[in-house]
Amino acid sequence: MTQQNDRTPQRRGHHARRDALCAALLAALYLPLAAQAQDAAPTGEAKTVDKITVTGSRIKRAELEGPAPVTVITTEQIKREGFANVYEALSSLTEVTGSVQADVNKGPTPNASPLNLRNLGPGRTLLLIDGRRVADYPLPYEGRGNFANFNNIPMSAVERIEVLASGGSAIYGSDAMAGVINIIMKKNFNGDEVRIKGGTTTRGGGDSYDLSWTGGRTGDKWSATYGVQFSGRETIFAGQRGFLASDLEPAATVKPLVNDPWPWVWGVELIDTASKRRVTPPAGACDRFQDLPLHNFLGNDGNAPEFPGYSCSQSRGNSLWSLRNGSDNRSGFGNFSYDFDNGMQAWVSASVWDSTGESRQDEALRFELNRGGAFYDQNTGRSYQARRAFTVPEAGSRDPFLFETKERSWDLAAGLRGRFGERFNWDATVGRTEYKVDFSFPGMLQSAVDSYFLGPQLGTNNGLPVYALDQNKFWNPMTPETFRQLTTRGKSSAESWMNQAQFSVNGDLFDLPAGPVGFAGVIEAGSQGYRLTPDPLTFGANKLYDQPGGTNQGGGDRKRYAVGVEFKVPVFKTLDVTGAGRFDRYDDDARKESNFTWNAGIEWRPIESLLVRGAYNTTFRAPDMHYLFATSGTGTQEDSDVATCINRGLGPDCSSQALYYRHNIARTGNLKLESETGKSWSAGLVWDAAENLSFSADYWRMTIDNQVRDFDIADILDLESQCRNGRPRRASDRMQVTPGSSTCSDIVSRVTRSAPGTNSFGVADPNYPIGQVVSVFSGPINIAYREVAGVDFTARYKIPATRFGDFSFQFNYTNQLKNNEQRDPGSPMQENRDKEVRTFARASASWSRGPWNATLFANRIGHVNGDSYNECAPILPGQTDTTCHMVGKLKAPVYFNLTAGYQLTEQARVNLYVDNLFDEADYKDPYKKFFAYANERVFQRVGREISAEFVYKFD
């Protein structure tokens, strides 16, 4: 944990040097104008190769390959490999090594899809549209930081995607620590193309449709491209997949949840707090509820349950979870350009995206009477805790359990471009982009629920509130009308925006013997902001119900300014050296911060078919908005009380309910955060081994200093235990903190506990000798160090014009060799590589002959650890063999897509898509005892999906 210090004279001097450098960079932008006077008459033959700008540089070049590897994906490739949208295609890239939330657990951002390039986190990948930044997704990822949504990019508008999987801050500024993904939109389109596509899954549910019309016209001086797209797909629920529909799993396939004492198996249960046993339901009570059979709780892992006995257990709570969220999307785009007689061009570009999303990430609406606290029942003279789950029959349908998001994002930009003399091009751009989300969610009215089941409070008894529990209501289903009286729907909203202006220039400064010196310069100015507007009835004095995932508040805005230059110097005919520098400044009402980043690269072509390359980059990321300006975040969360567990000598798993329970959480932003800074370098080669055969191989390494990370609640509780008990949870683990240190003082202060020997309601309870956790306070902090490294390998081969047709093959492989993190200077390095997926591979084989074409695509995700990896396999109920069997890694799945097409006429075409060809879906981690029974990032649950498409082109 880094300490925040006041700016010293030395640091002020450092900033003065940065300001001087900023002035020098500004002056450098005038170099093209000065160089025009030195232009010499052109000699030799004119070059006929068109130069293009490739992501990672502003200097136009004739070669696609440069000092840093750039992956280019065309829309046709995306369709050929069987992907339904841009996000699915990008997430299959081997450079996307990090995990993100799957649809089954997206929480407060159900309709958004981030990417985790190089496993550095979703917020460290910069998304550009035609080289311009876009507004962040308004709702924070996991309730914490901002990120870019890759789910709102209509594929009909995309020409290609360029992916720079290395540091790009010296060219693009903040956020480009892991890389840059630049979406290039269609332009200069001639004619019209209509696509009609429909599909479904072979396991049932998930019907989808996609209708698009893309067109364009060009004239002597103008060009217009336009398009609209309508797409959508049904929500797929776990209840539509038999292997996930029930909590009651056979012991042979997965550890049965019915024997798990944790709260998510609630159905209808009454707990006698004096005897610490579940009260047996009245005869026939469970039969009156759908899918709430009578069950005897036995315990897990050889541990007795905290509350043995019988209850009506929720057997199909999982069936309401959405395996793949549903949505209906509408989008449109257009761009127009006009060429003036003086060589200048004016252009305008606009796009809009609307979406309505549907999802569900919780088992059911669940509640505890008296907010989970024990109460004295006047009718029986006993003290109870009472828990209940609303069922679908009580609600009348599953619709009241669903979350809904309504989103709109739009982008408008315009500009002028032209030339300075014969050597330099210039481009001036202004734009604004906005993103708005309205979020609707189910809520339970606690006061109405207590009134319905308990009636008014009748006093106190030994410190407990006294009620008269109506057991007839408790043990019988309610009517849909009663359900509506006890529940509601909350509404929250969020918005983000960005204004930006940019002036850039690029061209050749002068000629050297080996060729012209390339130059690019840029000046940028912009502002950005966001605002969260949670439902006012989910927090504060007027709170009536909870928002799933907790309530997040915050908002703010800031300005940014930047100036940068870039050079490409041909040292020899076979050797080019590149360099760039950029100065960025961020200003808001609370803080001002400046950063300078630079890069250098080398391209050596000892022979025409071989490129040896290398690049070094410094990177930075300004703290994102919600890390700074979050004003209040509240909610509840279930965690292990590690300190109590270790204090009582109960072992490392802490699985009993007394040690794994729900508590309050709170979170605020941190205005003292410093920018993350880092380094990125890569080295490799590209070899055209034969006319139709090429290879590339690159080693890359990225580091981050002062990494901003939200202090994870479970992490705080684990460290609190180390501070209190002076030892880690497991003997094989290393201590991460020093008891008695200032770090420990900060960590312990984040955890509020009841008095020693009492529970959170102030009642004496020997289960909590150091007190029960009441609340945990979290927030973002700068940690010391993060490091990732790996290798990429690609191969491409074409066999054209055989009598069997044309064939092409492509293979990509990434191996993440390092994934390390260090919390504080001097603390042990945490090696995380073995905890996550380490290797990724994708391959495709394409064939075409006459009107026919087909592609087989394969994607392999490497081995991942299971829930009990490198531990003794858990003991299943009734198991007599207690021999320790070490648990290994889970299998490495391979998913196949098959596409085929036939050209009916010159204008008409049909395509068939089969995703997940071999229907891989139902693999489970044998020892994962909670939904969805395996790593959701690795193991798909949808199954095979088949769709057909008709394409018609006309002038």
BELTAGI-V580170 format. One record per backbone hydrogen bond with DSSP energy under -1.0 kcal/mol. NH is the residue of the N-H (numbers start at 0). CO is the residue of the C=O. If there is no record, write none. Layout:
nh/co
NH/CO
NH/CO
//
This chain:
nh/co
1/781
11/7
12/8
13/9
14/10
15/11
16/12
17/13
18/14
19/15
20/16
21/17
22/18
23/19
24/20
25/21
26/22
27/23
29/26
30/27
33/29
34/30
35/31
37/34
38/35
51/60
56/53
60/51
70/162
72/160
74/158
77/73
78/74
79/75
80/76
81/78
82/77
88/84
89/85
90/86
92/89
95/92
96/94
97/115
104/101
108/105
111/108
117/94
118/115
119/116
123/120
124/121
125/178
127/180
128/131
129/182
131/128
136/146
140/144
142/139
143/140
149/112
156/153
157/154
158/183
159/183
160/72
161/181
162/70
163/179
167/175
170/167
171/167
172/168
175/172
177/123
179/163
180/125
181/161
182/127
183/159
185/156
190/215
191/953
192/213
193/951
194/211
195/949
196/209
197/947
198/207
199/945
200/204
201/943
207/198
208/231
209/196
210/229
211/194
212/227
213/192
214/225
215/190
216/223
218/221
222/336
223/216
224/334
225/214
226/332
227/212
228/330
229/210
230/328
231/208
232/326
233/206
235/323
237/320
238/318
239/236
240/237
243/240
244/240
246/314
248/246
252/249
253/249
256/246
258/255
259/256
264/261
265/262
267/311
268/386
270/384
271/276
272/382
275/271
276/271
277/307
278/269
284/281
287/284
288/285
291/288
294/310
296/308
302/299
310/294
311/267
312/292
312/310
313/264
314/290
319/316
320/317
321/359
322/235
323/235
325/357
326/232
327/355
328/230
329/353
330/228
331/351
332/226
333/349
334/224
335/347
336/222
337/345
338/220
339/343
342/339
344/416
345/337
346/414
347/335
348/412
349/333
350/410
351/331
352/408
353/329
354/406
355/327
356/404
357/325
358/402
366/387
368/385
370/367
371/368
372/369
374/383
375/464
376/381
377/466
380/376
383/374
384/270
386/268
387/366
388/266
389/364
394/390
395/391
400/397
401/398
402/358
403/439
404/356
405/437
406/354
407/435
408/352
409/433
410/350
411/431
412/348
413/429
414/346
415/427
416/344
417/425
419/423
423/419
424/505
425/417
426/503
427/415
428/501
429/413
430/499
431/411
432/497
433/409
434/495
435/407
436/493
437/405
438/491
439/403
440/489
442/487
444/485
445/443
448/444
449/445
450/446
451/447
452/448
453/449
454/449
457/465
460/463
463/460
465/458
466/375
467/453
469/452
470/468
473/469
474/470
475/472
482/478
483/479
484/480
485/481
487/442
489/440
491/438
492/532
493/436
494/530
495/434
496/528
497/432
498/526
499/430
500/524
501/428
502/522
503/426
504/520
505/424
506/518
507/422
508/516
511/514
514/511
516/509
517/567
518/506
519/565
520/504
521/563
522/502
523/561
524/500
525/559
526/498
527/557
528/496
529/555
530/494
531/553
532/492
537/534
542/539
543/536
544/536
549/546
550/633
552/631
554/628
555/529
557/527
558/586
559/525
560/584
561/523
562/582
563/521
564/580
565/519
566/578
567/517
568/576
570/568
570/574
571/574
575/602
576/568
577/600
578/566
579/598
580/564
581/596
582/562
583/594
584/560
585/592
586/558
587/590
592/585
594/583
596/581
598/579
599/615
600/577
601/613
602/575
603/611
604/573
609/606
610/685
611/603
612/683
613/601
614/681
615/599
616/679
617/597
618/677
620/675
627/623
628/624
629/625
630/552
631/552
632/666
633/550
634/664
636/662
638/660
640/658
641/639
644/640
645/641
646/642
647/643
648/645
649/644
658/655
659/655
660/638
662/636
663/773
664/634
665/775
666/632
667/777
668/629
669/626
672/669
675/620
676/704
677/618
678/702
679/616
680/700
681/614
682/698
683/612
684/696
685/610
686/694
687/608
688/686
689/692
692/689
693/795
694/686
695/793
696/684
697/791
698/682
699/789
700/680
701/787
702/678
703/785
704/676
705/783
708/780
710/778
715/711
716/712
717/713
718/714
719/715
720/716
721/717
722/718
723/719
724/720
725/721
732/729
740/737
744/740
745/741
746/742
747/743
748/744
749/746
750/747
751/774
753/771
756/767
757/754
758/762
761/758
764/756
767/764
770/767
773/751
774/751
775/663
776/749
777/665
780/708
782/706
783/822
784/821
785/703
786/819
787/701
788/817
789/699
790/814
791/697
792/812
793/695
794/810
795/693
796/808
797/691
798/806
801/804
804/801
805/847
806/798
807/845
808/796
809/843
810/794
811/841
812/792
813/839
814/790
815/837
816/788
817/788
819/786
820/829
821/784
826/823
829/820
831/818
834/831
835/832
839/813
840/859
841/811
842/857
843/809
844/855
845/807
846/853
847/805
848/851
851/848
852/900
853/846
854/898
855/844
856/896
857/842
858/894
859/840
860/892
861/838
868/865
869/886
870/867
872/884
878/875
886/870
889/863
894/858
896/856
897/913
898/854
899/911
900/852
901/909
902/850
904/907
908/950
909/901
910/948
911/899
912/946
913/897
914/944
916/895
918/915
924/932
927/924
932/929
938/934
944/914
945/199
946/912
947/197
948/910
949/195
950/908
951/193
952/906
953/191
//
